[in-house]
Amino acid sequence: MTQATLIDGKAIAASVREEIGRRAQELQAATGKRPGLAVVLVGEDPASQVYVRSKDRTANELGFHSVKHTLPADTAEADLLALIETLNTDPDIHGILVQLPLPGHIDESKVLRLIRPEKDVDGFHPVNVGLLNAGERDHALVPCTPHGSLILLKRTLGADLSGKTAVVVGRSNIVGKPMASLLLAESCTVTIAHSRTRNLPDVIRAADIVVAAVGRPEMIRGEWIGKGATVIDVGINRLPAPELGEGKTRLVGDVAFDECLDHVGAITPVPGGVGPMTIVMLMANTLTAARRQLGLPEDKPIF
């Protein structure tokens, strides 16, 4: 019985990060400018604080110009919008990221739409969404988690994914829909499945590639996945783990990992799979945004 190949997201992210660092140095040598990233955090959500610290640290380690704005939870929407307008016009800031979720009194859609598309390093602005869906990925800024997932697939299966059957489980604007667009652009045959898909196990079982992004712990069972399939598990869920001690939890994905190991071809672990790719792709987007704003030609893709 052959054990599945574990897709090492940490190692692949490290190699991508090294390439970004090299290209950032070249950018600075050519223009005197460092890629500039501004991260905005509103409130004190513990998970958001961890993410923002990690993004800021990574940007600094890569030699980027990194700015962090931490605002209280009761910040008025108008004040947040005014900050974004200031960042939009700052020539040293090439990428703007507003950490989600925002407090309930702030309209997330209004905030995301105000960020200039060329500085929208999350890839959530309607202009970037439209470019990606129109097949103009080279002119868009692509959402970080789907883009990182695509790199994991290419590093595992090779650069040519054409003809493969892919099922994306989940239809969010952040992961599911852009992931499907990226796979379509690679000439895959793509199905977007979700909680209301009929005969979901049969739909998943027919796929060469399964991307799980539904946000439900271990919802996708091992027997649902076909022999030799490649599985990208985007889910990060916490479950109680009393065996580790009182009040302890463990991280699991959207796929029942252990049930898959004896028959899938390759699978991302949770943690250590997709997660490490998300932050490095944010840095890649910031570098791309800086090159475009400084009038430099497009770099070759990092695959």
C-alpha positions in Angstrom: 0.0 0.0 0.0 1.5 3.4 -1.1 1.4 6.3 1.4 0.3 9.7 0.0 3.0 12.3 -0.7 2.7 15.1 1.8 2.9 18.5 0.1 5.4 20.5 2.2 3.9 24.0 2.2 6.6 25.3 4.5 9.5 24.2 2.2 7.8 25.5 -0.9 6.9 28.8 0.8 10.5 29.2 1.9 11.7 28.8 -1.7 9.2 31.3 -3.0 10.1 33.7 -0.2 13.8 33.4 -1.1 13.0 34.3 -4.7 10.9 37.3 -3.6 13.7 38.6 -1.4 16.1 38.4 -4.4 13.7 40.2 -6.7 13.1 42.9 -4.0 16.8 43.6 -3.8 16.9 43.9 -7.6 14.0 46.3 -7.5 15.8 48.5 -4.9 19.0 48.4 -6.8 17.2 49.6 -10.0 15.0 52.2 -8.5 16.2 53.1 -5.1 12.7 52.1 -3.8 11.7 49.2 -1.5 8.3 47.5 -2.0 6.0 49.3 0.4 3.2 47.5 2.3 0.7 49.1 4.7 -1.3 46.8 6.9 -4.3 48.2 8.8 -5.8 46.5 11.8 -9.0 47.7 13.4 -9.8 46.3 16.9 -8.2 43.6 19.0 -9.3 40.3 17.5 -6.6 37.9 18.7 -6.3 35.9 15.5 -6.1 39.1 13.4 -3.4 40.4 15.7 -1.3 37.2 15.1 -1.8 37.5 11.3 -0.8 41.2 11.2 2.3 40.6 13.3 3.3 37.8 11.0 2.8 39.9 7.9 4.7 42.8 9.3 7.6 40.6 10.4 7.8 38.9 7.0 7.8 42.2 5.2 10.6 43.5 7.4 12.6 40.3 7.0 12.4 40.7 3.2 13.6 44.3 3.3 10.3 45.8 2.4 9.1 49.2 3.6 6.5 48.0 6.1 3.9 50.2 7.9 1.4 49.0 10.4 -1.7 51.0 11.5 -3.4 49.7 14.6 -6.8 51.4 15.3 -9.2 50.9 18.2 -12.3 48.9 17.6 -14.6 52.0 17.9 -12.8 53.8 15.1 -15.3 55.7 13.0 -15.8 54.4 9.4 -15.0 57.9 8.1 -11.7 57.8 9.9 -10.7 54.5 8.4 -11.7 55.6 4.9 -9.6 58.8 5.4 -6.6 56.7 6.3 -7.0 54.5 3.2 -7.2 57.7 1.0 -3.9 58.8 2.6 -2.3 55.5 1.8 -3.7 55.5 -1.7 -1.7 58.6 -2.4 1.5 57.7 -0.6 4.1 57.0 -3.2 6.1 54.8 -0.8 3.2 52.5 -0.2 2.6 50.0 -3.1 0.3 47.6 -1.3 -2.6 48.2 1.2 -4.1 45.4 3.2 -7.0 45.9 5.6 -7.2 42.9 8.0 -10.7 41.3 8.0 -13.1 41.0 9.7 -13.8 44.6 10.5 -16.0 45.7 13.4 -19.7 45.5 12.6 -20.3 49.3 12.3 -17.9 49.5 9.4 -19.0 48.5 5.8 -16.3 46.1 4.7 -17.4 46.4 1.0 -17.0 50.1 1.1 -13.5 49.9 2.6 -12.3 47.3 0.1 -13.7 49.2 -2.9 -11.9 52.4 -1.8 -8.4 50.8 -2.0 -6.9 51.6 -5.4 -7.0 48.4 -7.5 -3.3 48.7 -8.2 -2.6 48.7 -4.4 -5.1 46.0 -3.5 -2.7 43.2 -2.6 -5.4 41.0 -1.2 -7.0 40.9 -4.7 -10.5 41.6 -3.4 -11.3 44.8 -5.3 -14.0 44.3 -7.9 -11.5 45.4 -10.6 -9.1 42.7 -9.7 -11.9 40.2 -9.4 -13.1 41.1 -12.8 -9.7 40.9 -14.4 -9.1 37.4 -13.0 -12.5 36.2 -14.1 -12.0 37.6 -17.6 -8.8 35.6 -17.9 -6.5 38.6 -17.6 -4.5 37.3 -14.6 -1.4 39.1 -15.8 -3.1 42.4 -15.2 -4.7 41.5 -11.9 -3.6 41.1 -8.3 -4.7 37.6 -7.4 -6.0 36.6 -3.9 -3.1 35.1 -2.0 -4.5 31.8 -0.7 -5.8 30.6 -4.1 -2.6 31.8 -5.8 -0.5 30.0 -3.2 -2.6 26.8 -3.7 -2.0 26.9 -7.4 1.8 27.0 -6.8 1.5 24.0 -4.5 -0.3 22.1 -7.3 2.2 23.1 -9.9 5.2 22.1 -7.7 3.5 18.8 -7.1 2.0 17.9 -10.5 4.2 19.9 -12.8 3.6 23.2 -14.7 1.0 21.8 -17.1 -2.4 21.1 -15.4 -4.4 21.1 -18.6 -7.0 18.5 -19.0 -7.2 17.6 -15.3 -10.6 17.5 -13.6 -10.8 19.7 -10.5 -13.4 20.1 -7.9 -13.3 23.2 -5.6 -15.5 22.6 -2.5 -16.5 26.1 -1.4 -17.8 29.2 -3.2 -16.4 32.1 -1.2 -15.1 35.2 -2.9 -11.8 34.9 -1.0 -10.9 31.3 -1.9 -13.5 29.2 -3.8 -14.4 31.4 -6.8 -10.9 32.8 -7.5 -9.4 29.2 -7.1 -11.9 28.1 -9.8 -10.9 30.9 -12.1 -7.2 30.1 -11.7 -7.8 26.4 -12.5 -9.9 27.3 -15.5 -7.0 29.5 -16.8 -4.8 26.4 -16.5 -7.2 24.5 -18.8 -8.6 22.3 -16.1 -12.2 21.1 -16.2 -13.6 22.8 -13.0 -16.6 22.1 -10.8 -17.5 24.4 -7.9 -19.2 22.3 -5.3 -20.7 23.4 -1.9 -22.9 22.3 0.9 -26.0 22.0 -1.4 -24.3 20.1 -4.2 -26.2 16.8 -4.8 -24.3 13.6 -4.5 -21.3 15.5 -3.3 -19.1 12.4 -2.5 -19.6 11.2 -6.1 -18.7 14.7 -7.5 -15.5 14.8 -5.4 -14.6 11.2 -6.2 -14.3 11.9 -9.9 -11.7 14.6 -9.5 -8.0 14.5 -10.2 -7.6 17.7 -8.0 -9.7 18.5 -4.9 -9.4 21.9 -3.3 -11.3 21.9 0.0 -12.3 25.4 1.2 -15.6 25.0 2.9 -14.7 25.9 6.5 -16.1 22.7 8.1 -13.8 20.5 10.1 -13.1 17.2 8.4 -16.3 17.4 6.4 -14.8 15.7 3.4 -14.3 12.1 4.2 -11.4 9.9 2.9 -13.8 7.6 1.0 -15.1 10.6 -1.0 -11.7 11.1 -2.7 -10.6 9.1 -5.6 -7.5 7.0 -5.8 -4.4 9.0 -6.8 -6.1 12.4 -6.5 -4.2 15.5 -5.3 -5.8 17.3 -2.4 -5.3 20.9 -1.4 -6.9 21.5 2.1 -7.4 25.2 2.7 -9.4 24.7 5.9 -8.0 25.7 9.3 -10.4 24.6 12.1 -9.9 24.1 15.8 -11.4 21.0 17.5 -11.3 20.2 21.2 -8.4 17.9 22.1 -8.9 16.8 25.7 -6.2 14.1 25.2 -3.7 17.0 25.1 -4.9 18.5 28.3 -7.9 20.4 29.7 -9.0 23.2 27.3 -6.5 22.2 24.6 -7.4 22.2 20.9 -5.9 20.8 17.7 -5.9 22.1 14.2 -7.6 20.1 11.4 -8.5 20.9 7.9 -11.7 20.4 5.9 -10.6 16.9 4.9 -10.4 13.9 7.1 -6.6 13.7 6.7 -5.8 10.2 8.1 -8.6 8.6 6.1 -7.0 9.7 2.8 -3.4 8.7 3.3 -3.6 5.2 1.9 -5.1 6.1 -1.5 -4.6 9.7 -2.5 -1.6 10.7 -4.5 -0.7 13.8 -2.6 -2.2 16.0 0.1 -1.4 19.1 2.1 -1.2 18.7 5.9 -2.9 21.1 8.3 -1.0 22.9 9.6 2.0 23.2 7.3 0.3 23.1 3.9 -1.5 26.1 2.4 -1.1 28.4 5.4 2.6 29.2 4.9 1.9 30.1 1.2 -0.7 32.8 2.0 1.7 35.3 3.6 4.5 34.8 1.0 2.0 35.4 -1.8 1.0 38.6 -0.1 4.6 39.6 -0.4 4.7 38.5 -4.0 1.6 40.7 -4.7 3.3 43.7 -3.0 6.4 43.2 -5.1 4.3 42.9 -8.3 2.3 46.1 -7.3 5.6 48.0 -6.7 7.0 47.0 -10.1 3.9 48.1 -11.9 3.7 51.4 -10.0 7.3 52.1 -10.7 6.9 51.4 -14.4 9.0 48.3 -14.6 8.2 45.4 -16.9 6.4 42.3 -15.5 8.5 39.7 -13.7 8.2 36.1 -14.8 5.8 34.2 -12.6 7.1 32.5 -9.5 6.2 28.9 -10.0 
